[in-house]
């Protein structure tokens, strides 16, 4: 079966990457990215995913639920979701209220992805949490959120959060699909036991993906990991045309990852190597990218792709999104 096609919107701030004064183009960045989301919906993308980043002038998207609310109004068909919401740094009751409201205003088109925070030291410093604390809080918060969304009355007492006979109002009209973005064994097993899906970042290697799925299936042999895989993507009629756009973007990405200090995180090592990123991305000519997706399906099995266009230029991103639908999707085998 072919994967669902998704657009992973990073809310790129082009002014930041173009050398303009930092922080001067936030409104423009948010507006332009919302237009691209609307275009992806019009192009009949299956899913729209948005990231959550804090204290980041290049990716200014800390308010995930606010952004999802806005995007619900500019889309009519695609499912919209968080990839991923950082539950460790939020009140889970408030998150559950936001998710329930979003489910209703999207008419059941909401996907909920959560993560523990990723390799961003400033995030933990400003929220005064250690990474291990964040991971534990994130999973406990998700347990409470899930119960609040699906049970009429919830009493809960955990290590980090409590609820005393809480009645959520409004409640979602149907179960909200949930994913966990993680590479850690404990979190993968938690997802498998709860029946959640898995998300993997654009820097996840084939070996890491196989390990994630092996752990999931070891924990829940009959479970479905519903893997949503982020991948950098750019495709043109020739590989040279695609590389001319993609390589500068990926070099800048790797430089940013070094700057924020992820060199001691082996699970993100591919982020520091432009050539490694190219090899595991959806970058090349139309036939090449199509074959890469076919290989992913044969070797890994992917529920959905979350494509990150390798450009910050509005028109280039729009054309990239169109090429994936008009050229790549049509080349995939019929389901």
Secondary structure, 3 states (H helix, E strand, C coil): CCCEEEEEECCECHHHHCCCCCCCCHHHHHHHHHHHHHHHHHCCCCEEEECCCCCCCCECCCCHHHHHHHHHHHCCCCEEEECCEEHHHCCHHHHHHHHHHHHHHCCCCEEEEEECCCCCHHHHHHHCCCHHHHHHHHHHHHHHHHHHHHCCCEEEECCCCEEEEECCCCCCCCCCEEEEECCCHHHHHHHHHHCCEEEECCCCCHHHHHHHHHHHHHHCCCCCCCCEEEEEEEEECCHHHHHHHHHHHHHHHHHHHHHHCCCCCHHHHHHHCHHHHHHCCEEEEHHHHHHHHHHHHHHCCCCEEEEEECCCCHHHHHHHHHHHHHHHHHHCCCC
